[in-house]
């Protein structure tokens, strides 16, 4: 019955994937980054060389192809394609080979150790040292070792940004760790070969395992999306994870009528001796019923083990947080507390594909397992804090590796050497665009989310281009010069997509935030007594608290602030007037009433402010005789008046 339900769900997934929206945005509007960005898929994911990607794009899912979208926006992105069920180690080796255009080298010591674990089995399972050959072309531009006559003669002076979803999160971190620290077992093996056969040990070992260069010189940033950074209790609550994997893939293949599993899906397991049988098709049932595949999934050198709490405890030892690498962790939760049971249950709008798993994770007790931090210290057992989840990964596990330096995400204060984490009301695949997600706003939200990711990366590695327009939509604006100068003074900011949107209206919360920036963004801790305080966006709360404390702003008679209401021209004058008097101590001197034909339309509470800012040359009428006090202001106008005020004060 479970298999039938899963197949039905996957059929809907396929239908949704064929109904993706098209994009009509203009190209080349991103700020760009100094380095290429590599996207690393998760468990059962797929990349550039998988035929399944012709039916459904992993990075975008039912929202459309996000990597194409980012490319059109001017970002240089790479779509990696590594083993969907392979261990974290093997995936890192495959990623390195693809990025550098070399033959996959799984390491002599690692391959021998894994092969020995199956030595007494009857399934003839093995683990070869070498895998697929990517010498036809590297997917990265000028990154990694420089080869001459088959030997490494140096390294490119270049970095990469890594973005990993789900199992791609730990893969990105292990990749960084190997580059930075190397691997002791592989190095010792190389030194033994050098003693036996001469030469330098580097000649015998893949550069991935050398550790000669600090990771900060090779990787610029790591972004984890719903990453399994501390293991997932899903594998503990799932009675047979291997059967789940088999059911998922078999159900999808059967749903779309594919009888040849190798045509549909590339498991990249040749190192184990698992490959398509030449001359005949291989059905999903035949593939998963083979002794080799069963033995592989039951072993420890695979994704299932690495994603468990025990497996991840082993993985994350040595995951150092390097001072010059930027770290971003996005965690999902689409569950909520059921006060009657104390369990976490799926939200009503969670993708039905993940609901049963979310409920199971939200109610299961995991007291028998121990969790270790990055230093190997036991920090406890999965408790109630592990119950919130995204359907496959626990929210607390996806934020950052336990024991690592961390802080809540603040886009205005991007720092290196610390995990910057953010909780999202997303299920596991919403990070990639959504599966069985019928929310009509999902495609637009997915695009904004991916632009946020690239904005973080851009902030960590901006492209220096003095000839580039500061914002991509102000060239024809009459406020262009004001906007540029106001931005340079830190008074106004643009959007993650590189736009300023000069004609968009300004809200009350946005304008007080501009004044708060002019004051130097002082910290204020105060209670907001407004009835609608919970509607003030997180990015504006500090500014509103400051504005209230300093007497710059006030609410309405009904005890509301109405942060999202468009600010009127009279209110804008009042905000600036109070700021200049109460914060800056500015003396306006004697002020005469402004001679506008609509002066009587200015509310008495605002007349003194309008008179003052007009006489100071900060604001003027919309025409020579009309002030239009109840009219709204756009962002371009706000930048102009803020700059005039700033220049007058300084």
N, C-alpha and C positions, 0 to 999 in steps of 0.2 A: 504493500500500500504506500509506504514512504517513497519507494522508488517511482511509483506512478505519479504521486503528487509532485515530486521533484522534476520529473520530466515535463509535466504540464507547466510548471513555473518557468522552466528553461525555454519552452516553446514560446511563451509570452516574451521572454527576454529577446529571443531572435526576432520576433515581430517588431518589438520596439526598436531594435537595432537597425531595422530597415526603414525606419520612419524618422530619421534624425533631421533636425532643421539645418538649413543652409545659413551661412553667414554673409552679411553684406557690408561689413566694416571695411574701411580703407586700410591699405597695407602700410607697413613701415611707420608705425606710430609709437613703437616701444622705445624706451630710453636705451635699451640694449645693455649688455653686460660685457665685461672685459674678457670673460672666459665662457667656453661652451658649457651647456647644461645637459647632463646625462639623466634620462628618466629610466628607472629600474623597476620593472613590474614585480608583482608579488606571486604568491602561491597560485599555481594554475594560470598564471598570466602568460602573455605572449607579446612579441615585439615585431621588429621589422621583417624578419624572414619567416614568419609563420603564416600559413595560408588562412588560418582562422581570422586573421586581422582584416581580410578582405570582406568578411561578414560583419565583424564587430570590432571597432577600435577600442583598445584597452584604455588609452588616455583620452577619455571623453565619453565613452559608452554611448548612451542614448542622448547625450547632449551634443554630439558631433565630435570631430577630430580636433582635440585641443592642441596637439603638437603642430598641426597645420595652421591652426589659429595663431599660435604664438609665433610661428615662422612668418606669417603674414604681418604680424605686429613688429617684426624686426629682430626677434630673438633667435639665437643660434642654438637649437635644441637637437638632442640625439636620442633615438629610440633604441635602447638595448634589447637584446633577445637572448635570454639565458634560460637554463633548465628550469621548467616550471615546477618540478618536484625535487630537484637536486638539492643537496646540502648547501649551506651558506658558503662553505669552503669551495666547493666545486663551482658554484655560481660566480664567485669572485674570480676564479681562474678563467672562466669563460668570458667574463666581462673584460678582464685585462687583455685577453687575446683579441677580442673584437675591437677594443679601443686602440690597440697598438698595431693591429694587422699582423699577428704572429700565430704560430701554432699553439693551441691550448695546451698548457703544461700544468697538470694537477699536482705536481710535486712528487719526487721519487719516494720520500719518506711517507707522505700521506697515502699514496697509492699502495705502497707495500703494507702499511698498517691495516688499511681497509680490506685488502685482498686476504690478509692473514686471518681476519675475523671470519671469513667465509671458507677457510681452507678445509674444514671438516664437513662442509655441507655437501649435499648431493645435487645441488642445482647448478653447478659449474659457473657460479657467479664470480666475477673478477673485478679488478679496478685497474685499468691501464693508466700509465703515467701521462700519455699524450692523447689528445682528443682532436677536435676539428681544426682545420687549417683555414685561417683568415688572412693569409698573406696576399690575397688578391686586393686587399684594401682595408685600411683602418677606418673605423667610423668616426674617430676623433681627428681633428686637425692638429698636427705637430704637438702631440702630448706623449709623455713617457720617454722610454729609452731611445737613443739614436743608434742605429745599427750600421756597421760597415763590415762587409764580408762575413756576415753572420755573428759578429761580436758587438757588444755594447761599447761605444766609444764616448758616451756622454748622455745627458738628459736634456730634453727640451725645457727651456725656461718658460713654462706655461702651467696653468692650473685648470682644474675642472670643478664644476658645481655638480653635486649629486642629489637627485630627488628620488626617493624610494617609497613605494606604496606597500603596506602590509609587510610581507617577507622581504621586500626591497629595502625597508628601513634598516634591519640588521645587516643585510648584504652591503649596504653603503658604509656602515660603520666598520664592518670587518675588513672591507676593502681599504679604508683609510688606515686601520690598524696595521694591516700587512705591509702597506707601503711605508708606514712610519717606523714600525718596529721590526719588520721582517718576521721570520719564523725560525726558532732555534733548531728544531728538528731538521728542517730542510738545509739550513746553514751547516749543521754538523755533518750531514750526509755529504754535502759538497766538499767539506774539508777532508773527509775520509777519502773521497775520490781523488782529490788533489795529492794526497800522500801516496796513494797507490799508483796514480798515472801521471803525476806532475801537473804543472800549470797552477793557475789561481782558482780558488774554490768558486769564484763568481762565474767561471766558465761552465760550471756544471749545474748551476741553480738558476731558476727563473728570476728575473729582476723583481718580480712581484714579492719575492721572499727575502730580498737582500736587507732592507731596512737601512740602507746607507743614507737616505735622505729623510729629514723630518717631514711628517705628513703635511705640515703647514706650507711646504714648498710645492706640493703636488695637488692638493685639494683645497679649494677656497671655502666651500660651504657644504653642509649636509642638511637636507630637508627630509624629514620623515613624516609621511602621511599615513595615519592609522598604523604606524609601525609596531611590530611585535618586539618591543625593546626589552621586555622583561618576561616574555613568555605569555601564553594565553591559556586561561582555564577552559576554553572551549575544548581543547584536546583532552582535558581531564574529565569533562562532563560527557564527552562523546565516547560511547562504549568501544567503537572500533573506528579510529580515524582513517585507517587505510581503506576500510570499506566505504567510508564517506567519500574519499577521493575517487574511488572506482565508480561509485554510484553517480557522482556529479559529472564526471567526464563521459561515462557511458550513456547517461541519460541525455546529455546534450547532443552527442553524436547520433544516437538513435532518433532523437526528435527531429533532426534535420535530414535524416535519411542517409547518413554517411556510413558506408559499410567498411571503408578502409580508414582505420584510425590514424595511419601515418599521413594520409592526405589532409586530414582535418587538424591534427595536432602533432607537434614536434616535441617529444619528450627529451631529446638530447641526452640519451643515456648510453651512448656507444661505449663509454669507458667501462661500463659494467657488462658489456657484451649483449646489451639489449638494443636491438635494432630491428628494422623491418626485414621480414623473410623475403629474399629476392625471388621474384617471379610470381608472387601471389599477394592478394590483399590480406589484411589482418584486421578482423573485426575487433571492436572494443572488448567484447567478452573474451575473445581469444588472447588479446594482449594482456589483460589483467589476470587471466587464469594461468598464465605461464608461470613455471616455477621460479624463473629468474625475477620476474616483476614482483611476485609475492614475497620472495626473499629480500629484495631491495626495499620494499615498503615496510617490512618487519625489522629491518636493521636499524643502525644508528646514523649512517651517512646519507641522510635524506632530510627533506624539509619537515616531515612530520616530527621527527625527534628534535630538530633544532628549534621548532616553534613551541615545544612544551616548556614548562617552567624549568624542569631539570636540564633540558638541552640548552635553553637560553642562559641558565646559570653558568654553564661551561663556556658558551660563546662570548659573553660580555666581559669575561675576565681580561683586563688589559685594554678595555675601551677607554683610552685616555681622552680627555677633553683638551685639545691643543689651543694654545693662547691665540693663535692667528687664524683659526678656523671658526666659521660661523655655523651655529647649530639652531635649527628650527624644528620643533615637534608639534604636530597637529594631531589632537586626539578626538575621537568621535564618541558621542553618546546619543542614542535614540531610545533610551529607556527612562523610566521614572519609578519612584518609590511607591510601592503598594503598602500603605500604612497598616492595613489589616494583617498582612503576612510578614512584613519587613523585607520582602524581596523586591527586586527591580523587574519590571515588566515592560514589554515593548510599547513604544508610543503607537497611537492608532494609525499614524501616517508612516510608520516604518515600512520599508520594503518587505512584502510578505515572504520573500526569499529568506530573510534573516530572522523573522519573528520567532520560529521555534528554537533556534539556536540562542537568541537573545534571552528568551524566557528561561531556558535551561541554565545559561551562565548566570542569570540574575537570581537564581534560587538555589544553586548548588553550594554545598559546603566543601571547602578544600583544605581542611585543617591538617591533612596528612603531608602536605607539601611544604617545603622550605624555600624561601626566596633569598637570593644573595644579591648584594650590590656589586658595583663594578670592581670593588676591591676584594671580593670574595667573602665579605662579612655577611653572616646570616641576619637578615633584618626582619624576619617574622614569617608568618604564613598568610596566604590569601585570606583576608577577612572581608567584612561587609563593604569596605572601601573598594574591593575588586568587583563588586556586583554590577555597577553601571558599565555598560558596554555598547559597542556599535553593531553587535550581531555576530562578530567573530573575534574581536579583540577587546580586552578590558580597557576602559578609559584610562585608568591609572597607569597601565603598562605602556600606553602609547605616548605619554607626555615626554618622558626622558628616561634614560637608563638610571635606575635607582643608585644613589650615591654620587651622581654627577652634579656639578654646579648648575643651578637652574634659576629661572625667574619667569613670571608671566610675560607673555609677548607684548611688546610695546613698539609699534611701527615707527614711532618718533625717536626711539632710542635703541637702534640695532647695535648689539655689541658682539665682539668675538670672544671665544673662550668660555662661553656659557650657553646652556640650553635655554632657548626662549620658546615657551610652550603656550598653546592656545587650545581650549576646548571648543568643539564645534557640535552643533546639533545635527550631526550627520550619521548615517549608518555606514557600514564598511565600504560600500561602493559609491556612495555619494561623493567621496573625495575624487573619484575618477569620472564623475558625470552622472551617476545614478543608474540603477537597474530596477526595473519595475517601478519607476518613479514617474507618476503621472502629473506631478506639479508642473503647470505650464511655465512657471518662472525658472525652472531648473536650468535650462540651457544658458540663460543670461547670468544666473548666479554662478554657474560653473565657470563661465568665462571670467567673471570678476574674481573668482577664487584663484584661478590660474594666474591672472594678472597680479594678484597680491603676492603669490609665490615668487614671481619674477621680479616684483618690486623689492622684495626682501633681498633677493640675490643681487639686484642692481645696486641696492644701497651698500652691499658688501664689496662690490667690484664694479664701480661705475666706469663707463667709457668716457675718457676725457676728450671732448670735442667742442672747442670754443666756438665753432661756427654753427652748432646745432641750436635751433630755436629752443628756448627753455621749456615751453609748452607747445604741443602740436596743433592747437586750435586757436591761437591768438593773433596770427599773422594779419588778419583783416579786421581785428577789433580796434575800435577807436581808443580803447584803454590799454593797448599793448604795452606801451612804455611804462605806464603806471604799474601794470601787473608784474612786469619783469623786475622793476626796482623794488616793489613791495615784497616780492618773493625773495630777493637778495637780502633784504633786511629781516627776513624771517616772519613777516606779518601775515602772509598768505601762503597756502600750499596747494598743489595740484592733486590729481587723482592717480591711482596706480597705473592707469592706462596711458599716462603721459599728457592728459588733457587738463585744462583749467576750467573750461566751461564758463566763459565770461558772461554769457547771456542767461545763465541759470539763476533763479532767485536765491536770495540769502535768507536763512532762517535766523531766529533770535539766538539760538544756541551757537550757530556758526559765527555770528558777528561778535558776541561776547568772547568767543575763543580767539578771534583776531586781536581784540584788545588785551586779552590775557597774554598772548605772545608778545605784544608790544611792551608789556610790563616785565618780560623776562621769564614767563611761565612759573611764577612763584607757587610754592606748595602751600595749600591751605587744607585744614581738616575741619570740616563743619558739617552739621546736619542740614539737609535740604528739606525744609518744611513744606514744600509744595505737594499738593495732592497728586500731581502727575510726575513726581520725581523719578518714578521707575521708567518713564518714557524718555528720559534724557540719555542719549547714547553714551557709552563708556568713555569715548574719546573727548566728550564735552563736559563731563561731570566736574573735573577739577576747575575748569574755567568758570562754570556756573557758580560753584562754591565760592571761588575767589571773588566773582562779581557781586554776589550777595554780601559777602563779608566786607567788601570795600565800598558798598553803597553805589556801585556802578549800575546795577540792574535791580529791578523789582518785579514782583509778580502782579497778578490781577486781583481784583476784589474777591474772587471766588477761591483764592489761595492756590491758583495754578500758575505755572510759568509759561506753558505752551511752547516748548523748545523748538518744535518743528513748524511753528507758524512763521510765515514769511514776515520779515521785519519791515515796518513802514518807514518812510523817509523821516518822519517826525521822531519815531522811536530811535532810529539810527543817530539822529542829532542828539537826543537825550542821553544815550549810552556814551557817546563821545564826550559830551559836556561834563557828565559826572566823572568820567575817567580823568579828564584833564584837571578838574578841580580837586577831586578826592584822592587821586593816586599821585598825580604829578604836581599838584599845588599850583597850577597855572592861574594867573590873574588875567581875566578878560578885560578888566577896566570898565569904563562906562560903555554900555551897549544900548543902541537905539533900536526900536522895533523895525523889523525887516519890512520893506515896502512892497509886499506882494499883494496882488489883487485878491488872492484867496487866503489872506492872513486870518480872517475870521474862522476859517475851516480848521486852523491849527488848534488843537485842544489846549485850554489854558495851562495845563500841567506841562506842556511841551514848548510853550512860546519862548520862555527865557532861554532854553537850550537852542532853539532854532535861531533866535536873534544872535546868540553868542557865536555859534559855529559859522553862521553866514558872515557876520562882521569880521571874523578871523580869517575868512577866505578858505575855509575847509569845505563847506558845501555852498551850492548856489541853487538857483531855481532850475526847473526843467526847461523854462524859457526865461526871458528877461523879466517877466512880470508874474509868473506862476511858480509856486513852490511845490504844490502837489503833496501835501503832508501825509495823506493816506495812501499814496502810491507806494509800490514796492521797489526795492533796489535789486539790481543784479550783482553778480560777483565781480564783474569788471568795475562797476561804479564803487563797490565796497573797497576794492583795492586802491582806487584813486583817492577816496576820502581818507582812508587809513594812512596812505603815504603823505598826503598833505598835512594831516595831524602830526605824524611822526616827524616830518621835517620841521614843523613849527616848534615842536618841543625840543628838538635837538639842533 
